[in-house]
Structure formats: C-alpha cells, structure tokens
C-alpha cells in the first residue's frame, strides 16, 4: 500500500501567490491537469508542458515553450517533485 505524502507549503509562499484562479486546487492532490515540469533550472526557472488550455496568470510564453512563475507550483516541484 502506498503512503500519501502530506504536502506543506510555506504560508509566506501561499500569501505571495495572489493570482491563483483555481483556488489552490493543485494542493488537493486530485487534479489531473496540473502542468508538468519538463525542465527545472536551479529550482528557479520551470519549463512546463500545460495539460489544460485554461488561462493562467502564472504561465509565460518562452519561445516555443512555457515557463511557470507560480510560487506554489515551483514549491511543489522543488520540494516534492510533483
């Protein structure tokens, strides 16, 4: 039986994520369309493949790909490899 990891995000990071349109649903563990981090550069620049066409205030075009500047998404990847 697999053990579920308890996700804890620094309250300061949550407070600084002011543009989330999805009410932090990425923290629920039930979303299947969370953007996939394809490349992480020094835990600061996260290139993502978006699995949804939903608008997102944290998604930025970068050439032919996208980067994510969401503080919570970056923490999820950096801390939990999610």
N, CA and C atoms as a LAMMPS dump frame, in Angstrom:
ITEM: TIMESTEP
0
ITEM: NUMBER OF ATOMS
246
ITEM: BOX BOUNDS ff ff ff
-5.0000000000000000e+02 5.0000000000000000e+02
-5.0000000000000000e+02 5.0000000000000000e+02
-5.0000000000000000e+02 5.0000000000000000e+02
ITEM: ATOMS id mol type element x y z
1 1 1 N 0.852 -1.177 0
2 1 2 C 0 0 0
3 1 3 C 0.895 1.236 0
4 2 1 N 0.617 2.197 -0.884
5 2 2 C 1.439 3.399 -0.956
6 2 3 C 0.979 4.418 0.079
7 3 1 N 1.934 5.139 0.625
8 3 2 C 1.666 6.149 1.626
9 3 3 C 1.54 7.51 0.959
10 4 1 N 0.504 8.255 1.317
11 4 2 C 0.287 9.577 0.748
12 4 3 C 1.184 10.586 1.459
13 5 1 N 1.909 11.391 0.683
14 5 2 C 2.783 12.409 1.227
15 5 3 C 1.957 13.613 1.643
16 6 1 N 2.176 14.072 2.864
17 6 2 C 1.487 15.278 3.316
18 6 3 C 2.209 16.488 2.739
19 7 1 N 1.469 17.29 2.014
20 7 2 C 2.051 18.458 1.363
21 7 3 C 1.9 19.671 2.263
22 8 1 N 3.037 20.29 2.546
23 8 2 C 3.04 21.507 3.356
24 8 3 C 3.755 22.592 2.58
25 9 1 N 3.03 23.661 2.304
26 9 2 C 3.591 24.802 1.59
27 9 3 C 3.783 25.931 2.587
28 10 1 N 4.936 26.549 2.529
29 10 2 C 5.246 27.674 3.399
30 10 3 C 4.128 28.719 3.313
31 11 1 N 3.576 29.156 4.445
32 11 2 C 2.5 30.157 4.424
33 11 3 C 2.875 31.442 3.684
34 12 1 N 4.131 31.812 3.72
35 12 2 C 4.586 33.014 3.011
36 12 3 C 4.453 32.826 1.489
37 13 1 N 4.744 31.612 1.017
38 13 2 C 4.591 31.317 -0.408
39 13 3 C 3.119 31.377 -0.8
40 14 1 N 2.268 30.81 0.019
41 14 2 C 0.826 30.867 -0.254
42 14 3 C 0.342 32.318 -0.29
43 15 1 N 0.81 33.105 0.641
44 15 2 C 0.407 34.517 0.711
45 15 3 C 0.852 35.289 -0.528
46 16 1 N 2.008 34.914 -1.086
47 16 2 C 2.545 35.605 -2.257
48 16 3 C 1.946 35.122 -3.581
49 17 1 N 1.147 34.09 -3.529
50 17 2 C 0.502 33.566 -4.732
51 17 3 C -0.88 34.195 -4.829
52 18 1 N -0.904 35.422 -5.284
53 18 2 C -2.127 36.232 -5.238
54 18 3 C -2.991 36.12 -6.488
55 19 1 N -2.486 35.506 -7.547
56 19 2 C -3.224 35.48 -8.819
57 19 3 C -3.828 34.118 -9.151
58 20 1 N -3.884 33.218 -8.188
59 20 2 C -4.394 31.87 -8.459
60 20 3 C -5.894 31.922 -8.74
61 21 1 N -6.268 31.502 -9.949
62 21 2 C -7.676 31.467 -10.359
63 21 3 C -8.338 30.143 -9.977
64 22 1 N -7.538 29.203 -9.522
65 22 2 C -8.037 27.842 -9.308
66 22 3 C -8.168 27.493 -7.824
67 23 1 N -8.091 28.515 -6.959
68 23 2 C -8.262 28.328 -5.516
69 23 3 C -7.315 27.255 -4.956
70 24 1 N -6.081 27.256 -5.436
71 24 2 C -5.031 26.332 -4.968
72 24 3 C -5.436 24.865 -5.108
73 25 1 N -6.2 24.555 -6.144
74 25 2 C -6.65 23.174 -6.339
75 25 3 C -5.486 22.216 -6.591
76 26 1 N -4.331 22.73 -6.973
77 26 2 C -3.161 21.861 -7.169
78 26 3 C -2.739 21.198 -5.863
79 27 1 N -3.137 21.776 -4.742
80 27 2 C -2.772 21.212 -3.441
81 27 3 C -3.716 20.109 -2.985
82 28 1 N -4.832 19.936 -3.689
83 28 2 C -5.813 18.929 -3.293
84 28 3 C -5.352 17.507 -3.598
85 29 1 N -4.447 17.384 -4.563
86 29 2 C -3.984 16.048 -4.948
87 29 3 C -4.93 15.342 -5.892
88 30 1 N -5.998 16.004 -6.293
89 30 2 C -6.982 15.364 -7.161
90 30 3 C -6.937 15.868 -8.591
91 31 1 N -6.224 16.935 -8.855
92 31 2 C -6.16 17.475 -10.223
93 31 3 C -5.289 16.586 -11.099
94 32 1 N -5.773 16.332 -12.289
95 32 2 C -5.003 15.527 -13.234
96 32 3 C -4.437 16.381 -14.354
97 33 1 N -4.747 17.675 -14.324
98 33 2 C -4.294 18.549 -15.4
99 33 3 C -3.265 19.585 -14.94
100 34 1 N -2.6 19.339 -13.834
101 34 2 C -1.562 20.251 -13.362
102 34 3 C -0.402 20.228 -14.365
103 35 1 N 0.132 21.388 -14.658
104 35 2 C 1.217 21.469 -15.646
105 35 3 C 2.398 20.599 -15.228
106 36 1 N 2.965 19.913 -16.2
107 36 2 C 4.088 19.021 -15.946
108 36 3 C 5.392 19.795 -16.132
109 37 1 N 6.251 19.745 -15.125
110 37 2 C 7.555 20.388 -15.233
111 37 3 C 8.448 19.488 -16.084
112 38 1 N 8.89 20.021 -17.212
113 38 2 C 9.744 19.257 -18.119
114 38 3 C 11.219 19.542 -17.895
115 39 1 N 11.532 20.756 -17.432
116 39 2 C 12.923 21.146 -17.18
117 39 3 C 12.925 22.165 -16.052
118 40 1 N 13.825 21.945 -15.104
119 40 2 C 13.956 22.825 -13.954
120 40 3 C 15.39 23.341 -13.939
121 41 1 N 15.555 24.652 -13.945
122 41 2 C 16.883 25.259 -13.95
123 41 3 C 17.128 25.898 -12.588
124 42 1 N 17.993 25.276 -11.811
125 42 2 C 18.399 25.782 -10.488
126 42 3 C 17.221 26.065 -9.557
127 43 1 N 16.166 25.29 -9.639
128 43 2 C 14.965 25.46 -8.816
129 43 3 C 14.338 26.844 -8.951
130 44 1 N 14.658 27.554 -10.037
131 44 2 C 14.144 28.914 -10.229
132 44 3 C 13.319 29.06 -11.503
133 45 1 N 13.759 28.437 -12.576
134 45 2 C 13.047 28.532 -13.847
135 45 3 C 12.472 27.154 -14.163
136 46 1 N 11.16 27.102 -14.287
137 46 2 C 10.474 25.837 -14.512
138 46 3 C 9.782 25.871 -15.872
139 47 1 N 10.316 25.096 -16.806
140 47 2 C 9.683 24.943 -18.117
141 47 3 C 8.597 23.892 -17.962
142 48 1 N 7.404 24.217 -18.44
143 48 2 C 6.267 23.322 -18.23
144 48 3 C 5.574 22.961 -19.526
145 49 1 N 4.928 21.806 -19.484
146 49 2 C 4.012 21.388 -20.536
147 49 3 C 2.625 21.471 -19.906
148 50 1 N 1.81 22.354 -20.44
149 50 2 C 0.483 22.554 -19.882
150 50 3 C -0.466 21.465 -20.379
151 51 1 N -1.21 20.886 -19.463
152 51 2 C -2.134 19.812 -19.804
153 51 3 C -3.556 20.316 -19.936
154 52 1 N -3.722 21.63 -19.823
155 52 2 C -5.029 22.246 -19.92
156 52 3 C -4.897 23.546 -20.701
157 53 1 N -5.963 23.942 -21.338
158 53 2 C -5.975 25.213 -22.056
159 53 3 C -6.527 26.345 -21.192
160 54 1 N -6.794 26.061 -19.925
161 54 2 C -7.308 27.086 -19.02
162 54 3 C -6.332 28.246 -18.936
163 55 1 N -6.847 29.475 -18.873
164 55 2 C -5.945 30.613 -18.692
165 55 3 C -5.263 30.535 -17.327
166 56 1 N -4.044 31.008 -17.272
167 56 2 C -3.296 31.007 -16.017
168 56 3 C -2.409 32.247 -15.987
169 57 1 N -2.53 33.008 -14.923
170 57 2 C -1.749 34.239 -14.785
171 57 3 C -0.273 33.98 -14.507
172 58 1 N 0.093 32.74 -14.266
173 58 2 C 1.486 32.407 -13.956
174 58 3 C 2.218 31.719 -15.111
175 59 1 N 1.534 31.464 -16.197
176 59 2 C 2.14 30.822 -17.367
177 59 3 C 2.674 31.901 -18.298
178 60 1 N 3.941 31.772 -18.673
179 60 2 C 4.572 32.746 -19.561
180 60 3 C 5.144 32.034 -20.775
181 61 1 N 4.899 32.629 -21.936
182 61 2 C 5.455 32.099 -23.166
183 61 3 C 6.956 32.352 -23.185
184 62 1 N 7.703 31.349 -23.629
185 62 2 C 9.162 31.451 -23.725
186 62 3 C 9.578 30.72 -24.991
187 63 1 N 9.678 31.458 -26.083
188 63 2 C 9.972 30.817 -27.369
189 63 3 C 8.839 29.891 -27.752
190 64 1 N 9.16 28.618 -27.969
191 64 2 C 8.156 27.627 -28.343
192 64 3 C 7.625 26.852 -27.146
193 65 1 N 8 27.254 -25.951
194 65 2 C 7.538 26.559 -24.756
195 65 3 C 6.994 27.573 -23.749
196 66 1 N 6.758 27.097 -22.542
197 66 2 C 6.217 27.943 -21.488
198 66 3 C 7.03 27.766 -20.218
199 67 1 N 7.07 28.832 -19.422
200 67 2 C 7.639 28.733 -18.082
201 67 3 C 6.53 29.055 -17.093
202 68 1 N 6.672 28.533 -15.895
203 68 2 C 5.706 28.765 -14.83
204 68 3 C 6.376 29.623 -13.766
205 69 1 N 5.697 30.703 -13.391
206 69 2 C 6.239 31.553 -12.336
207 69 3 C 5.38 31.496 -11.072
208 70 1 N 4.51 30.508 -10.973
209 70 2 C 3.658 30.35 -9.796
210 70 3 C 4.505 29.894 -8.604
211 71 1 N 4.507 30.667 -7.529
212 71 2 C 5.303 30.279 -6.354
213 71 3 C 4.908 28.922 -5.78
214 72 1 N 3.616 28.609 -5.76
215 72 2 C 3.169 27.327 -5.21
216 72 3 C 3.58 26.18 -6.121
217 73 1 N 3.384 26.335 -7.424
218 73 2 C 3.762 25.262 -8.365
219 73 3 C 5.252 24.979 -8.283
220 74 1 N 6.052 26.03 -8.197
221 74 2 C 7.5 25.859 -8.104
222 74 3 C 7.871 25.13 -6.815
223 75 1 N 7.22 25.469 -5.714
224 75 2 C 7.483 24.802 -4.437
225 75 3 C 7.076 23.329 -4.486
226 76 1 N 5.932 23.048 -5.134
227 76 2 C 5.512 21.651 -5.274
228 76 3 C 6.575 20.828 -5.999
229 77 1 N 7.129 21.4 -7.04
230 77 2 C 8.15 20.672 -7.786
231 77 3 C 9.465 20.597 -6.997
232 78 1 N 9.916 21.712 -6.479
233 78 2 C 11.212 21.759 -5.801
234 78 3 C 11.248 20.903 -4.551
235 79 1 N 10.168 20.893 -3.812
236 79 2 C 10.132 20.193 -2.523
237 79 3 C 9.648 18.757 -2.622
238 80 1 N 8.675 18.508 -3.529
239 80 2 C 8.029 17.199 -3.589
240 80 3 C 8.172 16.489 -4.944
241 81 1 N 8.813 17.138 -5.898
242 81 2 C 8.981 16.58 -7.255
243 81 3 C 7.633 16.209 -7.87
244 82 1 N 6.667 17.063 -7.652
245 82 2 C 5.31 16.888 -8.199
246 82 3 C 5.195 17.779 -9.419
